[in-house]
Amino acid sequence: MATKLHLFTVAAALPEITIPTIEAFTDQVLTYAKKTKGGMPAGLQSGIAAFPVLVSDRVDPAAVRWAEAQQRQKWACMARPVVVDSAQQYVGTYRGTPAIGLIYSSYFEQKAMRYFYG
C-alpha cells in the first residue's frame, strides 16, 4: 500500500434504519476517525478506512440499497457503510471496485468478508 491506512469499524444498534440515519452515521464515523487516528493529518502519507455499521430489525430497503450503491469518499477517507437487517438476516454493503481508492479495494473486501460474511 502506498500510505498507512487506519481502519475503523464502528457499530450501533438502532430501532430503525433509514437513508438519513445511515448517511448521518457514516459522516459521524468519519469525523470521529479523523479526530482520533493520531499522527499526521489524513492525506499526508496516511488515510482512513471505515466500516460504519448499523444493525436493526426494522430496515428501510432503500437504506440497504444506499449502502450497497457505492463507497463513500472524503479527502483521504473512505467508508463502506454496512446495514445489517437482523429480521431478514441480511448484510448490505458496497462490494464493488471503486475508481478512487482502487489500491485499497481488495483490502476492504477481505475485511468485509471476514467481519460481516464469515
FENDA-V945297 format. One record per backbone hydrogen bond with DSSP energy under -0.5 kcal/mol. NH is the residue of the N-H (numbers start at 1). CO is the residue of the C=O. If there is no record, write none. Layout:
# FENDA-V945297
((NH;CO) (NH;CO))
This chain:
# FENDA-V945297
((4;45) (6;4) (6;47) (7;5) (8;49) (10;51) (12;53) (14;55) (17;58) (22;18) (23;19) (24;20) (25;21) (26;22) (27;23) (28;24) (29;25) (30;26) (31;27) (32;28) (33;29) (34;30) (35;31) (36;32) (37;33) (43;46) (44;41) (45;43) (47;4) (48;76) (49;6) (50;78) (51;8) (52;50) (53;10) (53;51) (54;52) (54;82) (55;12) (56;84) (60;17) (63;60) (64;60) (65;61) (66;62) (67;63) (68;64) (69;65) (70;66) (72;79) (74;77) (77;74) (78;48) (79;72) (80;50) (82;52) (83;92) (84;54) (84;82) (85;83) (85;90) (86;56) (86;84) (87;56) (89;85) (90;85) (92;83) (93;91) (94;67) (94;81) (98;96) (101;99) (102;99) (104;101) (105;102) (108;104) (109;105) (110;106) (111;107) (112;108) (113;109) (114;110) (115;111) (116;112) (117;112) (117;113))
